[in-house]
Amino acid sequence: MTDIRPRADSRAFATLTLLLATTASSAFGAGLELQTKIPLGDIHGRIDHLAVDLARQRLYVAELGNDSVGVVDIKEQKTIRTLKGLQEPQGIAYVPSTDMLYVANAKDGSVRLFKGADLTPVAELPLGEDADNVRVDDDSHRVFVGYGSGALAMIDTSTRAKVGDIALHGHPESFRLDASGKRIFVNVPDAHEIAVVDRATNKQVAAWKTGVHFSNYPLALDEQGRVLVVFRHPARLAVFQPQDGQLLSAVPTCGDSDDLFVDSKRHRVYVSCGEGFIDVFAAQGNNYTRVSHITTVSGARTSLFVPEIDRLFLAVRAADGKPASIWIFRPAD
């Protein structure tokens, strides 16, 4: 176990990108420009995570409070369908190789699978309780789902069957698979730690204790492989050395964050916060400096950055007589 201590030191893509680039945009703060808002329809309650099917130019929206998944046509910039009858969908992911949408449900602990173009339901996998974040490793034919009081479920995408669990010390929030395919980094806020999992053994091999930082929810890996974590108490973006969990830096960010994404092209980081802001950070050595603090809407804390089309999608819940919607931002170079 390691304590954290500070130390000093295609064509479809092209078509979609062109369409979005020519959409009338308005400046909305340095770092990102708001291009458009797409209404989700009569959707109420909290919105959780997002996923994208680039080939079909679709965005999938986990509408947790509405027990539904919204299907947005990015090219046409409209909602084309709502999948109903879910049980508080939280995590969501699309697997290109099998043309399958995975939806993790908090209320009944299931993962539901929907097939391809018509989104026909094809399977339901019971995990136990509180199925949450979903991550895909298409090369190894695996989907990972965080759930329960401390586990990552492993699902074989070829057989659509659960093939094992990775035990953790508490309920997992955001987690990421490293580029080498050897490790998984997992936020475990109830245990006040960041877990490190060895994929060869499917076991946790280290726990980086978070010390004075609490409520670690979003997590990402930057292009140097460093582990980026946003804490809610206090609200900080922290940078950790991947080899041993040493804390390299920690800087203030917006409050109630639930998503964090790296823009490797620009060496930036985007943090979406329920406090009603998106923070943009620029990399400077082992540090990140906030370069923009963009006003959004209270409660809009989940987002998705899609580097293939260079867009950030922000989920905005219904409030004050305004419908739920997806806001699309373009990075400002």
N, C-alpha and C positions, 0 to 999 in steps of 0.2 A: 504494500500500500504506500502511496506517495502523498506527502503533504505538499500543498501549494505554498510556496514562499516567493515573494517578489525578488527579482534580481535586477541589477542596474542596467547592467547593459540593456441545293436541290431546286429545284424549280419551285415547288410549293412554298418553300421557305422564301425564295426570292419574290414570288408574287405577293405573299402576305406582307413581307417587309416593305415592299414598294407601296402597297395599299396603305399600311399604317403610316408610312413616312409622308404620304401626301394628304393625310387627314389634317384638317385645320387644328392646330395646337395652340395652346395658350401658355405663356410662361407661368410656372407655378413654383418658382424658387430655383436657385442654382442647383445643378446636379440632375434634376428630373423635370420634365415638362409634361403636364397633364394634356392628353390628347382627346380623350372621349370618355363618356360614361354610358354603360350599357345596363338598362334596367333588367332586373331578374324576374319581374312579375310580382304576384301577390305572395311574397315570401316574408315571413316574420321570424324574429328571434335571432339567436347568435349564428354567425357563419364561421365555419372552421376552415380546413385546408383546401388547396386547389391542386389540380393536375391538368396536364395538357396532352392532347393527341395531335402532334404536329402534322401528320399526314392528312388528317381530315380537318385541320385547323379548328379544333374544338377545345374549349376550356371546360373542365368539370369543376363544379363548386359544391363542397360539402355543406349543405344548409342544415346544420345541426338542430337548431330550434324549430325547424319546419319539417323534420323527418324526411328530407328529400335531398336529391342531388340535381343541381341545375346544369343544363347543357347549353353552352354559349357557342355560337358560330362566330369565330373571331373575324373572319373575312367579311361577313355580312353585318357584323356588329349588332347581333341580336340574340336573345334567348330563343332556342328552337324546341326545347323540351324540358320537362321536369320529371325526374324519376321519383315516384312516391312510394310510401309504405316502408321506409327504412326506420331505423331505431337510433336516432341521434348520431348520424354519420359524422365522424371526426377526421380520420385520415383517409387519403384517397391517392391512388396511383394508377397510371396506365402502363401496361407492358407491351411494347411494340411487337416483340417476336411472336407472341401468342394472340395478339390483338384482343387484349382482355383488360377490363377496368376492375380494379380492386377497391372496395369500399369497406372501411372498418367502422363498426357501430359501437358506440359507448354503452348504450342501454342494455342490449342483449349480448354483448361481447362477441358478436359474429363478424366474419368477413364475408361479404357478398360479392360475387363475380358476375360481370355483365359482358356479353360478347359483342365486339366489333361494331359494325355500322348501325345495326338496329337496337343495340344495347339490350338484347334478350338476357334475362337472368339464367345463369347456367349452373351455379353452385352456391352453397352456403356452408361456411366452415365455422363451427363453434369453437371459440377459444377459451371462454370462461367469464370474463368481465372486463369492461372498460377498454375495448379494443381502440387503439389510438393511432399514432403515427405509422405511416407505411413508407418503406424504402425498397427500391428495386435494384437487383444486380442481374441484369439480363444475361450477361456472359456466363454466369454460373447457374442460371435457371432458378434463381431464388428471389422470393419476396419476403421481407422481414416486417413483422408487425409488433409494435410494443403493446403490452396489455397487462391487466391484472395488477397484483401487488408486487410484481417484479419479474418480468420475462419478456424476451423477444421470441415470438413464434417464427419458425422457418417454414415457408411454404414452397413446394416444388412447382414451378410454373408449368412443367410438362404434364404432370399427373394431377395437378390442382389439389394436392393433398398436403396436410401439415406433416412435416418430417422430423420435427424436433423443437426443443426450447433451449434458449440460453438464459440461465438464471441470473438475476440481478438482485440488488439489495433494496429495491423499492420500485414503484411504478415508473417506467421510462417515459420521458417526454421526448424532445427532439433527439435524433441520433443520425449519424452519418457514417457511410462506408468509405474507408480511405482508398486512394487511387491505386494502391498496390494490391488491394484485395486481401490484405492480411489482417486488418484490424477494423473494429467498429468503435466509435466514440459515442457515449450515451450520456445524456443529462438525466440524473436521478435526484431530483430536488428533495424528496422526502428523506433521503440518506445524506443530504448535503455533500454530494460528490459527483464527479464525472467518472463514469466507468469506462474502462478500456477492455475490449473483448478481443481475444485471439480467435480468428476464424478457422484456424487449423484444428483447434480443439473445441471450439464453440463454448469457451469458458471465459469468465471475467478474470483477467490477470492483474489488474491494477485498479485502484480507486484514488482519484485525486480529490482530496478533501478541499472544500471551497472556502473554509475559514470564515471571514467576516462577510462574505457574499452569499446571499440566499436566493431561492426561487430561480434556479437556472432552467429556463425553458428553451429558447431558441439556441441552435448550435449549427455551425457551418465549418468547412475547411477551406482555407484560402489556397492560392496557387503554390505557396511554399509548403503546404501541408500543415500549417499551424492551425490549432484548434481555436475557433472563435466562439465565445459564449456570451449571451446577454443574460444578465441577472436583473430581476425586478426589485430586489431589496439589498442594497441600494441599486438604482437603475444604472448599470454599467455595461459597457462592451469590454470584455476581457480577452486577452490574447495569451494562449498557452503554447509552450514548446511541446511538440508531439512526442518527443522521445521520453520525456520524464515528467511532464506536467508542470514544469516551472512556469510561474506567472511572469510574462514579459511586460505587460502593460494593462491598464484598466482606465477607461475614460468614461465620463458621464454620457448617458443617452436618454432617449425619451422613455416614459413609464408604461408599464403593462404591455411589454413587447411579447409577440408570439411567433414572429418569423424573422429570419435573418438570411440574407443571400449575398453571395460574392459575385461581383462583376469583374472577372479576370481580365477582360479586355482593357478596362480603365483603371484597374487596381483600386476598385471601390467596394464598399459594403453598403447594403441597404437594410435598414431596420424599420419594421412597421410596428406601430404601437397603438394600443387601445386608448391611450391618453389623447389621441387625435393628431398624431404626427408621423411622418417618415423622416428618419435621420439618414443622411448620406455621409459616409466616412471615406477618406482617402488614405491609402497606405503610405507610411513614412518609416521605413526600416521595420523595427519590431512594434511600432506604434501605429495607431489609426487616429487621424484628426478629423473632427466633424467639420464638414464644409457646407452643409445645408440642413435646415430644420424646417420641413415642409408641413404646412397645416393641412389636415385632412378632416376626419370626422371622428368624434368620440366613439369608441368601440370598434373601429376599423383596425384590427390588430393582425389579421392574417393576410398573406400576400404570396405571390409566386413570381420570381424572376426567371425568364426564359431566354437564355443567351442566344439560342439559335435564331430568334427573331428580334432580339434586343428590346424586350419590353418587360415592364413590371406591372403585374395585375394586382390590384388591391380590392379586397372584399369589404363592402360597406353595407352594414345592416340597415334595415328600415328604421327611421326615426324622424320625429317632428313632422309627420305628414309626407315625408319623402320616401320613395320606394327603395328597397334593397337594390344594390347595383354593383357592377364591377367598374372600377376606374382603371384606365390604361395610361401608364406613364412611359415616356420615351426618355432614355438617358440623354442629357445634354452634354455634348462633347466639348 
